[in-house]
Amino acid sequence: MKRKGVFLLLMIAMTLLLTSCWSKKELTDLAIVSAMGIDETKDGRFHLTLQIINPGNVAGGMQGGGGSQSPPITIYSASGDNIVEASRRASGRISRRLYYAHTNLVVVGERLARKEGLNTLIDALDRDPEFRNTSTLVIAKNSTAADLVKTLTPVDKIPANKVLKTLEFTERKWGENVKTSLQEVMKSIESPGRGTVVSGFRLVGNAQQAQKLDNLQESAPAATLRASGIAVLKQGKLVDWLYGKPARGTVWILDKIQGTDINIDWAGKKEAIAYQSVRQKTSVSAQVKNGKPHISIHTRVEGDIGDMEVPVDITNPKVITKIEQSVRKEIKKELRVAIEHAQKNKTDILGFGEVIHRTRPNQFKKLKTEWNDVYFPKLDVDITVEAYVRRAGLRNKSFLSGVKENQR
C-alpha cells in the first residue's frame, strides 16, 4: 500500500513538472535572423536591416521552382525611435515571427558608431532574453550596415557566416583583426578608463551589384566583403581606425595574436626572411611609483622560418641568433607604434588602466577620472620581447644557397 502511494505521488509530480510543448515554436512560423544591421537615419532614428535565412534555398543550393535561382537570404528593414520599435515595425512586412536566437552577427554603421555610439543599442540587445550576447559585433567601414547585410557572398551561402569565418581565420593567420563579441564590447565599455576595439568590415565594389545573384555567377565577384582594420571606441563612440602595424601591435598587446608573419631585413634586402609565429604569450604588469603609473609588457614568441629570399646558412647557430634578434626588434617596434598611437588618441584600448585597477585598486581610484586624458598619454611603458626560431620547414639549407654554390 505504501509503495502504491509513493508511485501515485510520483505520477502526480510528473504531470506537474512535464509541461510538454507549451512553448513550442514551429519552424514554418519563424523568420530566422542571421544578421542585423543598425544605421542612423537622417532624422536621427534607428534603421534596422534584417538578414533572414531562406531554409529551402540554402539546403537546395539556391534552386527554386522551374530551375530558377533564388537567394539564400531575404532582407527586411524598418525604422523606429529605438531598436525595439524598429523590430516590431518590421513585423508588418513579414508573415512570420522574427526569431533572434540564431543572430550571430551585428553590424553597426560607421555614422551611427561615430555620432551616437554603441551604448544605447547595446542596452536594447542585452535586455532581450532571446538575443545572444555572444553574437559578433563589427562596424561597417565607409558604408552603411544595410549595404553589408544585403551583400550576397560566394562560397558561404549565408553572408553572416562569411563575415564570421573571415574574422576567425584572419585572426588566426594574420592578426590585424580581432573577433569581438557583444559581451566583450560591453565589458570593455564598463571597465573603468578602458577603450574598446571592434573589427571593421567594408564592401569592396558596387553596393547595388553586391545584392544581385549575378554577382555570385562570376569567378571573380565584382563586389564582396572584406575585413578592414580595427575601430577604436572611446566611451562607446568611434574615434579612430587602426590598420597595418598599429593594428597588429594592438592585438599583440591584448594577447589575442594566434599567428602571424614577421618579415625582417637581411644582407641589405628588405623583408628578406619571413618568420611565422606558432606560439606567443603576452603579459602586462603594472606598478605605481611616486604616484605615477608604470607598465611593463613581456612577450614571448616561438616560430618557424617560412621563406628566405637570400642565401642564408641557418645551420650556423650564430645566424639563428641574429635572426631571433631581428625578429625581437621588429616585434618591439610594432608594439611601440601601437602604444604611441593609442596615447595620441588618449584612449586606453590596450587595457593598461584595467591592469592597474585589478592589481592596485586603491591607487587607481586617484587616477581614474583623468586616466585617459592625463595619465595614459604620458605613461611610461617598458617592452621586453623574447623570440625563438624552432624549425626551418622541410629544409635546413637554403635553396638559394644551393643554387649559388652550383653557379660557382
N, C-alpha and C positions, 0 to 999 in steps of 0.2 A: 504493500500500500504506500509505504514511504517512497519507494522507487518510482511509482506512478505519479506521485505528487511532484517529485523533482523533475520528471520528464515533462509533465504538463506545464510547470513553471518555465522550463527551458523553451518550450514551444511558444509560449506567450511572449517571452523576451525576444525570440527570433522574429516574431511578427511585428514587434515594435521597432527593432533595430534594422531589419532588412526592408528598406523602403522602396525597393525595386527601382524602376526607371522614372522616378518623379521629376528628375532634372535632365531628361534625355534631350538631345538636340539632333534632329535629323539632318543628314548631310545635304539633302535637297532643299532645306530651309536656310542654309548658311551661305554667306558670301565670305570666303576665307581671304583675309587681307594679308598679303605677304610683305608689303612695304607701304610706308606712309610718308608723304611729302608735305612739309609745312612751310608756307610762304606768308609774306605780309602783302596785303593789297594796298593800292594807292590811298585808300581811305582809312588805313590803319587796322583793318580787320585781319583775321586769320583765314588763309585759303588752304584747305585740306585736299590733297590728291591721294587717292587710294588705289593701290595696285592689287587687283583681285584675281585670284587664280581661276582659270577655266579648267577644272579637273579632267574633263573628257579630251580637251585639246592637248594637254600636257601628256597624258597617257597614250594618246593616239598619234603623237608626233605631228601635231598641228593639222591633222587631217579632218576636214569637215565633210558634210554630206556632198555627194556628187563629185568627189575628188578635189573640191576646192579647199584652199588652205584658210585656217582661222588662227588668230594669235593665241598664245597660251595664257594671256592675261587680258583683263578688261580694266579700263581706267574710269573711275568715277571721281568727281570733285564737287566741293561745296564750300561756301564761305560762312563765317559767323564771327560774332564778337569774342568768342573763345573757342577752344578746341572741342568742348562738349557740344556746343551749339552747332558747329560746323559738321561734326559727325552725325548728329541727329537730323540735320537738314539733308544730308546725303541719303538718308533712308527714303526720302521721297523720290529718289531717282533709281532705286534698285529694288527688285522684287524679293530680296532675301535679307535676312538679319546679318548685319556686319559682325564678323567674328574676328577678334583681335588676338586670340590666344596664340596664333602662329605668325604674328607680325615680328619678323626677325630684324627688320631694318627701318630706321627712322632717318629721313633726310631733311635737313633744315636749310632753307635758302640763305644765301650769303647776306642779303639785305636785312632779313629778319634777325640773323645772328649778330650782325654789326650794330643794328639800331636798337632793337628791343632786348636782345639776349635770349638765353635759353631758360631762365629761371621760371617764368610763367608757364611755359608749355610743359616743362618737366614736371611741375606740380600736378598738372592735369593727367599726364601719362602715369605717374607713380600712384595716383589716387585710384585709378581704375583697377579693380581686382582681377579683371580678365587680361589686362595688358602686362606683359612680362618685362621686368626691369633689366633683364639680361639681353634685351634687344640691342643691336649695334647702332651707334649714332654716328652719322657723318654730316659734313657741311658741303653744300653744293658750291663749287668754286666757279666764279664768273658766270653763273647761270641760276635759274630758279630750281627749287626742289622738284617742281612739277615736271620740268624737262628731263631730269634724271629718272624719275619714277616712270615716265612714259616710254623711255627708251627700250626698244627690243634688242636683245643681245643674242649672238650666235653661241653655240656650244652649250651654254647654260640656258635652258628654255625659260626659266623664271628669272627675270632681271635682278631681283633681290639677291639671289644666290650668286650671281656674277660678282656683285659688289662684295659680298661676304667672303667668297673664296679668293678674290683678288687681294683683299686686305690680309687674309690669313697667309697666303703664300709670299706676298711681298714682305710681310713682317718676318717671315721665316728665312727668306733668302737674301733680302737686301737691307732692310732696317730703316728706311726713311719714312715709313708709315707705321701706324700702330692701331690695332683693332680695339676700340673703346666702347664699352657697354654703357647703357643709360645709368646703371647703378654706379659705375666708376666715375662718370661725369658728376653725378650727384655728390659722391663722396669728396671729390676734389673741390667742388664749389663750396661745400660746407666746411671743409678743412680751413682753419684759421691761417690767413696770409697765403693761401695756396692758389696758384693759377691752374688752368686746365688745358690739356691738349686733346684735340679731336682730329682725326684724319679728314682730309678733303678729297672730294671726287669731282671730276669735271667731265662735261660732254665734249668730245672731240668730233667736230663735223657739224652738219646742219641738223638743227633740232627737229625740223619737220620730217626730214629723211629718216631720222632715227626711229620714228614711230611707225614706219611703213614696213610691211613684210618683204618688200623688195630689198630692203637693207640686209636681210638675212640670206638672200639668194646670191650674194656675191662672195667670192673667196677673200676679198679684202673689203669689209664693210665700209661704206662711206661715212658712217657715224658710229661711234662706240663710246663706252665709258672707261675712264682711266683714273687710277689713284693719283692725287695731285697734292703733295705737300701735307703739312700739319698746321691746323688752325690753332692760334694762341688765344685763349679766352681769359679775360680778366673780369672778375666778379660776374661771370656768366656771359660777357659780351665779347664778340670777336674784335681783336685789336691788331692782329698781325698774322702773316703766313710765314712758315719756315720751309725751305727747300734745301736739297743737297746736304752739305756737311753740317750746317747748323741743325737740320732736322735729324740727321743720323746721330749727331753728338748728343742731342736731347734725349733720344730714345735710349742711347747707351747709358747715360747717367741715370735714367729711370729704371735701368736694369731690365729692359724689355727687348734687348737685342737677342735674337735667336741664331742669326747667321748673317754674314755679310762678306764683302770683299774689300780688302785694303790694298791699294796699289802704291808701290814705292819706287823711287828712282834708283838706277844702278848704272854705273860706268858711263855717266853722262847722258843716259837715255831716260826720258821722263816716263814714269809709270811702267817700268820695265818688268817688274815682278808682281804677280798677283798673289796675295796672301788670303786664303779662305779661312775665316774663323769657324771653329767647330764647337768650342765650349767657351763661355765667358761668364764672368760674375763681377758685378759692380756693387760696392758697399759704400755708404755715405755715413760719416760720423760728424758730430758737432761738439764744439766747446765754446764757452763764453769766458773771455779773458778781459778783465778790467771793464766789464760792461759791454764789450764788443764781441759779437759772434764770430766764430771761425769754423770753416767747413773743410773737411778732408775727404777726398774721393780716392778710392783704391779700386783699380780694375785689373783683373787677371784674365788673360785670353790665351787659348791654345788653338792652333790651326795648322793647315796644310799649305804647301806651295801648289798653286793651281796652274800657273803659267809663267814662263820665263822667255822674254823676247831678246835676251842677250846671253852669250855663253857664260855660265856660272858653274863653278866647281862646288856643288853642295855636299860633296863628301868631305870637304875640309871643315872641321868644327869652327874654325875662326870665321869662315864665310857665313855659317849658320848664325853665329853670334852677332855678326854685323847686320844680317837680315833682321834678326829679332830687335836689335837696337833701332833700326829704321822704322819697323812697324810700331814700336813703342812711341817713337817721336811723332809719327803720323796720327796715331790714335789720340795722344795727348793734345795735339794741335786741334783736332776736331772737338774734343771736349771743351777746350778753352774757348773756341769760337762759339759754341753753344751757350756757354756761361755768359760771355760778353754780350751776346745777342739778347739773352733774357734780361740781363741787367740794364741794357739800353731801353728795353720795353717797360722796365720797372714792374715785371710780372714774374713771380716765382713759380714758373711751371716745372721747375726741377725738384720741388718738394723739400728745399733746404729748411724752410721755416717749420715744416711739419716734423722734420728730424729733431730740430731744437725743441719744439713743443713736446715731442714724445719723450726726450731724454732729460730735458730741463724745463719742465712746465712753469715753475715759478719765475724763472728768469725770462721766459718768453712772454709772459704777461706784460712785462715792461716794454717789450719790443713790438707787440702785436699790432697796435694801432698804426704805427708808422713803418711796419716791416717792408712793404713793397716800395714805398716812396722814399724812404730814408736809409734804412739799414741794408736791404738786399742789394741795391745798386752799388754800394761801396764794400760789399762783403769780400773778405779775403778767402780764397779757395786754394788749397793745395791739391795737386793731382799726382797720383802715383800709378804707373802703368807697368804691368808685367806681361810680356808677350813671348810665347814659345812656339817654335816650329816642331811639330810632332811627326809629320810624314811629308813625303815628296811625291805622292801619287804612285804610278806604276813604274816610274824610272827614277833612278838616283842621278845618273849623269845626264846633263842637258843634251837634248837632241841637237841644238845649235853648236854645242862643243864638239860633238862627233863630226858634224859637217865641216867645222873649221879645221879639225885635225886631218880629215881626208883631203882637204884642199891644199895642204902644205906640200 
